[in-house]
């Protein structure tokens, strides 16, 4: 809806009164099935005596009384629905309708053309003068309907079904995901790495730490070409693993194996 929309207040000028009626969900679903003129039933208003309150009831059309349930079960919807009348109270309620004025032109080939939807129109249909609740009359058909609704609610959301042939129209499952393939590749690659003599691995590690003070395990694996578990076992003897600080998750040599000296701060 656009910010500036004109409201048709003809209904207010005519002082049109409307009823606000609450209906059961199954009844509105049956109304949606109405064809032709769209007639769904009739309302009967009877007044008993001069001072008596009017009795209001809705009668559903017979062709709309059948509901299809699970396992091809059918039940008849109650036809009679008496109204329970309620006061509007101190509320000011109104009914509005919103329609789009956009029109399109239909061509002979079935396509449509036009300038697109125009501005929306809002009209006041009337002011609510009566509130009511439409309830089904308690009867045998109503009890059968409630039984069907209970069966529908207890129906499992997913059912197993035996297939006569393979389904080819749906998406096929992935034989193996990319993450799994990468993991298997690394596992095989690590398995191929033969363990070298510990002294030989130490020589490679000391040579590496002469160039840099800190290394992560991945870089050391690339340098030594040794399995991770075997390399960590050797590093625990000669190195320190930093778990915090600037060089978090890296290895460095223990002080007794370092070829460099840490500069000490001197006070002047």
C-alpha positions, -999 to +999 in steps of 0.1 A: +000+000+000+013+034-009+017+061+018-010+083+003-042+063-003-077+076-005-103+060+016-139+057+003-162+067+031-195+061+014-203+033+039-200+058+067-224+083+050-249+055+044-246+045+081-242+009+070-243-016+099-224-049+097-221-080+118-188-094+130-192-132+132-166-157+144-170-191+126-153-225+130-123-232+108-139-262+091-169-240+081-147-213+064-129-241+046-162-254+033-172-219+022-141-217+001-154-247-020-185-229-031-189-225-068-212-206-091-229-178-073-208-185-042-238-192-021-228-211+011-260-212+031-288-191+046-293-172+078-326-174+097-336-147+122-366-154+144-379-131+171-399-146+200-425-122+213-423-084+215-395-083+241-377-115+233-342-115+218-340-127+182-327-162+176-302-164+147-290-196+130-270-204+099-279-233+077-251-247+055-259-257+019-262-294+016-236-298-012-209-283+012-215-307+040-191-335+029-155-335+042-128-359+029-106-373+057-076-397+058-079-431+042-107-418+020-131-414+049-159-390+045-181-373+072-209-349+070-205-314+085-233-302+107-257-280+087-273-261+116-251-235+134-269-213+159-255-179+167-244-167+202-251-130+202-227-106+220-227-069+227-202-047+209-196-028+242-177+005+242-156-005+212-157+013+178-152-014+152-154-010+114-149-032+083-127-021+054-120-037+020-088-032+000-088-037-038-062-030-065-073-009-095-046-022-118-060-037-150-044-058-177-053-064-212-056-100-224-042-109-258-055-137-280-024-158-273-032-159-236-006-134-225-015-102-208-002-066-211-009-034-193+006-006-174+007-027-142-012-024-110-026+009-101-030+025-066-048+004-040-083+015-030-096+012+005-133+015+012-153+016+045-180-011+042-197-003+075-195+000+113-199-032+134-233-030+152-234-067+163-209-094+173-217-131+172-202-165+174-214-192+150-213-226+167-223-260+154-253-277+169-243-307+189-255-337+169-244-371+157-227-355+126-208-331+148-195-360+169-183-378+138-166-346+126-147-342+159-136-379+157-122-372+122-104-341+134-088-361+163-077-388+138-062-361+115-043-344+144-029-378+155-017-387+120+021-388+119+038-360+099+059-385+080+050-420+068+071-448+054+061-459+020+072-489-001+082-480-036+077-502-066+105-487-086+135-464-081+127-427-079+148-408-105+131-374-105+144-363-071+178-352-061+203-380-057+222-383-025+259-373-026+282-404-025+307-386-003+310-350+008+340-328+001+350-325+037+351-363+040+372-366+009+397-341+022+399-358+055+405-392+038+432-376+016+451-362+046+447-395+065+462-414+036+490-389+030+499-390+067+498-428+067+524-429+038+548-409+058+574-432+073+588-424+107+624-413+105+650-418+132+645-395+162+680-380+158+673-372+122+640-355+131+657-335+159+683-323+134+656-310+111+638-293+139+669-276+153+678-265+118+643-250+114+643-232+147+677-216+138+658-197+111+626-188+131+617-188+167+580-198+164+563-225+142+529-240+141+525-277+138+514-276+102+546-259+091+567-284+111+549-313+095+557-299+060+593-294+070+599-328+086+574-349+065+566-368+097+533-380+111+517-354+134+515-377+165+551-387+162+563-351+157+544-339+187+559-366+208+594-353+199+584-317+203+573-323+239+609-332+247+625-301+232+598-275+228+571-254+245+536-250+232+522-215+236+486-215+245+481-178+249+498-145+240+509-131+207+523-164+195+493-185+205+491-221+191+528-222+181+559-241+192+593-228+203+624-244+218+629-248+255+654-223+269+681-249+273+680-256+235+678-221+222+707-208+202+697-172+209+696-152+242+666-133+254+675-096+259+673-085+295+659-051+303+685-030+322+676-001+345+696+030+341 
